[in-house]
Amino acid sequence: MISKKSQLVLLCLVIATGFSFKEKPVMHIGTAPSNTLTAVYENLDLAALGLSKKAYEFALSGYESLKSSGQLIQDHILSVVDFSLPSNQKRLFVIDLLKGELLFHTFVSHGKNSGKLIAKKFSNKASSFQSSIGFYTTGEPYQGKHGLSLRLIGKEKGINDKALQRGIVIHGADYAEEVVASRQGYLGRSLGCPAVPQSVHRELISTIQNGSCFFIYAPSSGYPKQSKLI
């Protein structure tokens, strides 16, 4: 039995420390407000790593559109390729929005007909050998001519919806390694695929496979008007 004096002391301590006996609500990604997700950009200091604020804002907008329409399974993972950066810089960012962690920050190639150092031209056409911008969801991994690869499903009609037919996939490539960029000033280029370093491709594919959001950004004046996801 606690005495009245002890009860009074305990009450004073509660008031002084601001302690509450109420349980804190658990925050799930499905109920996280937009400003919480926006804060991830500042919390991870992504600007200092080179990720454009506009690229992240677009990525978040499209991610939320895909999630609200039930098109994402791994709805805590957001991948952003920022083609406003040259290929000799790390421009692929894989973010765990639930934990607020940057899981990967690595190099990624663009299509050989999109440009040399910087990707400037984009296409949704077969045999264009150009990259396609916009939003994708990731499919299942498979063993192909490039080894372990990951299918990308283009979600934007007229922008990247021919990705499956074109064979646009994530795969590892020797020409996407940092040593290549250091030696010649730019990465080797693909036939349109976002190829990543062999040293990280297995772990990266395992992380983002099966229904996560993958966004390729470029500072195109026409894309925001054409896209229905941002």
C-alpha positions as CSV (number, residue, x, y, z in Angstrom):
1,M,0.0,0.0,0.0
2,I,1.5,3.3,-1.2
3,S,1.2,6.1,1.3
4,K,-0.4,9.4,0.3
5,K,3.0,11.1,0.7
6,S,4.6,8.6,-1.8
7,Q,1.7,9.1,-4.2
8,L,2.3,12.9,-4.1
9,V,6.0,12.5,-4.7
10,L,5.3,10.2,-7.7
11,L,2.8,12.6,-9.2
12,C,5.4,15.5,-8.9
13,L,8.0,13.4,-10.7
14,V,5.5,12.6,-13.5
15,I,4.7,16.3,-14.0
16,A,8.4,17.3,-13.8
17,T,9.6,14.8,-16.4
18,G,6.6,15.0,-18.7
19,F,6.3,11.2,-18.6
20,S,3.1,9.7,-19.9
21,F,1.7,6.3,-19.2
22,K,0.0,6.3,-22.6
23,E,1.4,4.0,-25.2
24,K,2.9,5.6,-28.3
25,P,1.1,4.8,-31.5
26,V,3.0,2.4,-33.9
27,M,3.7,4.2,-37.2
28,H,3.3,1.9,-40.3
29,I,4.3,3.0,-43.8
30,G,0.7,2.8,-44.8
31,T,-0.3,5.5,-42.4
32,A,2.8,7.6,-42.4
33,P,1.9,11.2,-43.4
34,S,3.5,12.6,-46.5
35,N,5.6,15.1,-44.5
36,T,7.2,12.2,-42.7
37,L,8.3,10.6,-46.0
38,T,9.4,14.0,-47.3
39,A,11.6,14.4,-44.2
40,V,13.6,11.3,-45.2
41,Y,15.3,13.4,-47.9
42,E,16.7,15.8,-45.2
43,N,17.3,13.1,-42.6
44,L,19.5,11.1,-45.0
45,D,21.1,14.2,-46.4
46,L,20.4,13.0,-49.9
47,A,21.1,16.4,-51.4
48,A,24.7,16.1,-50.3
49,L,24.9,12.7,-52.0
50,G,23.7,14.3,-55.2
51,L,20.0,13.3,-55.4
52,S,17.9,16.1,-56.9
53,K,15.1,17.3,-54.6
54,K,12.8,17.4,-57.6
55,A,13.7,13.8,-58.4
56,Y,12.8,12.8,-54.9
57,E,9.6,14.7,-54.9
58,F,8.5,13.2,-58.2
59,A,9.5,9.7,-56.9
60,L,7.5,10.1,-53.7
61,S,4.5,11.4,-55.7
62,G,4.5,8.4,-58.1
63,Y,5.3,6.0,-55.3
64,E,2.2,7.1,-53.3
65,S,0.0,6.9,-56.5
66,L,1.2,3.3,-57.1
67,K,0.8,2.3,-53.5
68,S,-2.7,3.8,-53.2
69,S,-3.8,1.8,-56.3
70,G,-2.5,-1.4,-54.8
71,Q,0.3,-1.9,-57.3
72,L,3.1,-2.2,-54.8
73,I,3.9,-5.3,-52.7
74,Q,7.2,-4.2,-51.2
75,D,5.7,-0.7,-50.4
76,H,8.5,0.3,-48.0
77,I,11.2,0.3,-50.8
78,L,11.7,3.2,-53.1
79,S,14.5,3.2,-55.8
80,V,15.4,6.4,-57.6
81,V,17.8,6.7,-60.6
82,D,18.7,10.4,-61.0
83,F,19.8,10.9,-64.6
84,S,20.4,14.6,-64.0
85,L,23.7,13.3,-62.7
86,P,26.6,12.1,-65.0
87,S,27.3,8.4,-65.1
88,N,30.7,8.8,-63.3
89,Q,28.7,9.6,-60.2
90,K,26.6,7.3,-58.0
91,R,23.1,8.0,-59.1
92,L,21.0,5.0,-58.0
93,F,19.5,5.4,-54.5
94,V,17.5,2.6,-52.8
95,I,15.7,3.8,-49.8
96,D,13.8,2.0,-47.0
97,L,11.0,4.5,-46.3
98,L,9.8,2.6,-43.2
99,K,13.2,2.6,-41.5
100,G,14.4,5.8,-43.0
101,E,17.6,4.1,-44.3
102,L,19.6,4.4,-47.5
103,L,20.2,0.8,-48.5
104,F,22.2,1.3,-51.7
105,H,23.9,4.3,-53.3
106,T,25.7,3.1,-56.4
107,F,26.5,3.5,-60.0
108,V,24.0,2.8,-62.8
109,S,24.4,2.9,-66.6
110,H,22.2,4.3,-69.2
111,G,21.5,3.3,-72.9
112,K,24.2,3.9,-75.4
113,N,21.9,6.1,-77.6
114,S,20.8,8.2,-74.6
115,G,24.1,10.0,-74.4
116,K,27.7,9.6,-73.4
117,L,28.4,11.0,-69.9
118,I,24.9,12.3,-69.3
119,A,21.6,10.7,-70.5
120,K,19.7,13.2,-72.5
121,K,17.6,11.2,-75.0
122,F,14.9,8.7,-74.0
123,S,12.7,6.3,-75.8
124,N,10.0,3.7,-75.3
125,K,10.7,2.1,-78.7
126,A,12.3,-1.3,-79.4
127,S,15.8,-1.2,-80.7
128,S,16.2,2.4,-79.8
129,F,19.0,1.5,-77.3
130,Q,17.9,4.4,-75.2
131,S,16.8,4.5,-71.6
132,S,13.2,5.0,-70.6
133,I,12.3,7.4,-67.8
134,G,9.3,7.1,-65.4
135,F,7.9,4.7,-62.9
136,Y,8.3,0.9,-62.9
137,T,7.4,-1.9,-60.5
138,T,9.9,-4.6,-60.1
139,G,9.1,-8.2,-61.2
140,E,10.7,-11.5,-60.5
141,P,14.4,-12.2,-60.9
142,Y,15.6,-14.7,-63.4
143,Q,18.8,-16.1,-65.0
144,G,19.4,-14.5,-68.4
145,K,22.2,-13.8,-70.8
146,H,23.6,-11.3,-68.2
147,G,23.2,-13.7,-65.3
148,L,20.9,-12.8,-62.5
149,S,18.5,-10.1,-63.7
150,L,15.4,-8.4,-62.6
151,R,12.4,-7.6,-64.9
152,L,11.1,-4.0,-64.8
153,I,7.4,-3.4,-65.5
154,G,6.8,0.0,-67.0
155,K,3.7,1.7,-65.5
156,E,3.4,4.7,-67.8
157,K,1.7,4.4,-71.1
158,G,3.8,5.9,-74.0
159,I,6.7,6.6,-71.7
160,N,8.0,3.2,-70.5
161,D,5.2,0.6,-70.9
162,K,7.2,-1.3,-73.6
163,A,9.9,-2.2,-71.1
164,L,9.0,-5.9,-70.9
165,Q,8.9,-6.2,-74.7
166,R,12.2,-4.4,-75.0
167,G,13.8,-6.6,-72.3
168,I,14.6,-3.6,-70.1
169,V,16.0,-5.3,-66.9
170,I,18.3,-4.6,-64.0
171,H,21.5,-6.7,-64.3
172,G,25.1,-6.6,-63.3
173,A,27.7,-5.4,-65.8
174,D,31.5,-5.0,-65.6
175,Y,31.1,-1.7,-67.5
176,A,29.1,-0.3,-64.7
177,E,31.9,-0.6,-62.2
178,E,33.5,2.5,-60.6
179,V,36.9,1.6,-62.0
180,V,35.6,2.1,-65.5
181,A,34.2,5.5,-64.8
182,S,37.5,6.4,-63.1
183,R,39.5,5.2,-66.1
184,Q,37.6,6.8,-69.0
185,G,35.5,9.4,-67.3
186,Y,32.1,7.8,-67.8
187,L,30.5,4.3,-67.4
188,G,30.1,1.9,-70.2
189,R,26.6,2.0,-71.7
190,S,23.8,-0.6,-72.1
191,L,21.2,-1.2,-74.7
192,G,18.7,0.6,-72.5
193,C,18.9,-1.3,-69.3
194,P,19.8,0.3,-65.9
195,A,22.9,-1.9,-65.4
196,V,24.6,-1.9,-62.0
197,P,28.0,-3.0,-60.7
198,Q,28.5,-6.8,-60.6
199,S,29.8,-6.3,-57.0
200,V,26.3,-5.2,-55.8
201,H,23.8,-6.6,-58.3
202,R,22.8,-9.8,-56.4
203,E,22.2,-8.1,-53.1
204,L,20.4,-5.1,-54.8
205,I,18.1,-7.4,-56.8
206,S,17.3,-9.4,-53.7
207,T,16.3,-6.3,-51.9
208,I,14.1,-4.6,-54.5
209,Q,12.5,-7.6,-56.3
210,N,8.9,-8.6,-56.4
211,G,6.8,-5.4,-56.4
212,S,8.8,-2.4,-55.3
213,C,8.7,1.1,-56.8
214,F,11.6,1.9,-59.2
215,F,11.7,5.5,-60.7
216,I,14.1,6.8,-63.4
217,Y,14.2,10.6,-63.3
218,A,15.6,13.1,-65.9
219,P,15.0,16.8,-66.0
220,S,12.7,16.6,-69.0
221,S,10.3,19.5,-69.5
222,G,7.8,17.2,-71.2
223,Y,7.6,14.4,-68.7
224,P,5.6,16.1,-65.9
225,K,2.9,17.0,-68.3
226,Q,2.7,13.5,-69.8
227,S,2.9,11.5,-66.6
228,K,-0.3,10.5,-64.8
229,L,1.5,9.4,-61.7
230,I,3.0,12.7,-60.5
